[in-house]
Amino acid sequence: MSQFPIDAVRNQFPALSREIDGRPVVYFDGPAGSQVPLSVADAVRDYLLKHNANSHGVFATSRETDAVLESAGRAMADLLGADDPRSITFGPNMTTLTFALSRALAQSWATGDEVLVTRLDHDANVTPWVLAARDAGATVRQAEIRPEDCTLDIDDLLSKLNDKTRLVAIGAASNSSGSINPVRRVVEAAHALGAEVFVDAVHYAPHALVDVAQWGCDYLACSAYKFFGPHMGVLWGRPERLEQIAAYKLRPSPNSLPDKWMTGTQSFEGLAGVVAAVDYLASLGAADASSASRRASLAAAYREIGAYEQELTTSLLDGLAGLSVKVHGVTDPARFDQRLPTVSITHCGRTPTEVAEHLAARGIFVWHGNYYALALTEALDLEPDGMVRIGLLHYNTADEVARLLAALKELE
Ligand SMILES: Cc1ncc(COP(=O)(O)O)c(C=O)c1O
């Protein structure tokens, strides 16, 4: 095993010491929401108890609230590789922000225009675009998957791009199969034809370094509650585009960035928690970072996280290979750089609900169903039962993987 400081990491997450029937809970439900380090909960509490106010006033707590908002913008810019904190918009969750952006973008779409979505995506990166296209009279096309390993069929996607395409909506990684998509390749192909690209990085962000500059995308969304923060969504967009597009907003609220896209009052306590979550991640790489910048620390942290998670994925997939289950995703170790530690399975003799209940009774928390990656379970003919998702994060351990495998063995 690597030198990943797993004990020091776990000590920061109070939830990990919770027990059921005298045994610690195993949280493999991370893709639906991670646990938070104490520093995040402390930041939320500190804001609410000492700085609570609305923004843009002239008195101390309001000015402190503005400072939290600015600091959250800087933290997210560092996390996403953006150079302008004004390009960061906060909201309640990714779905709400995506609906807002899709509706605003669709104001310039018309009959004959096309929008390209994929069958691998969470529905939050499908339905907002489908509805916006419907309202504008535009056509929706859908890129297929490769069912054998639940990856995106890139050739199919590229063949569906043309000079009528206005927007491509892709995920950075699947919240179901864990497959990673070649975002930069898609962006280059889309831009060559004049289309913009929206990236759903919700599932990717807890595991790997997002880099909007390197990817070259136009918009990107993620959710802080998946990367060890509070329940908040984050939208990044090219600042010139966010300035240009007409947002659905109230008349008195500012027309300038970043406020323009943030409808209503924000969860300022949540924003304080977002800063703490990004700082927590950066702290995991601080010792290795060659430069003192938070971005450099984050890059180092994700290198450590990625290497450690890959070790866990290897033991998990090795163990699953000897059981009566089918893995819906990449299983070839030579291709592990194309997947995250999110493993969806079906059992030969038990329904996903039965498997999840069997594990829950042993204190092992996994998700079952389609986890809103509906087009994928439909393509695999797995509706209505779906699959079982074992979602690992960097606070999980090899012992926990062994506990899961032993519990699944009882079902043989
Ligand atoms: C890949 C992916 N995209 C989008 C979403 C929706 O995110 P939110 O709950 O912030 O709207 C999720 C939530 O599970 C997800 O996993």
The ligand as an ORCA input file, in Angstrom:
! r2SCAN-3c Opt
* xyz 0 1
  C     -22.679     13.118    -12.187
  C     -23.735     13.931    -11.481
  N     -24.226     15.007    -12.078
  C     -25.163     15.774    -11.501
  C     -25.670     15.465    -10.258
  C     -26.687     16.368     -9.654
  O     -26.078     17.142     -8.684
  P     -26.919     18.023     -7.656
  O     -27.462     17.088     -6.631
  O     -25.904     18.980     -7.093
  O     -27.978     18.713     -8.427
  C     -25.194     14.342     -9.592
  C     -25.733     13.958     -8.285
  O     -25.663     12.851     -7.853
  C     -24.193     13.555    -10.218
  O     -23.689     12.463     -9.625
*
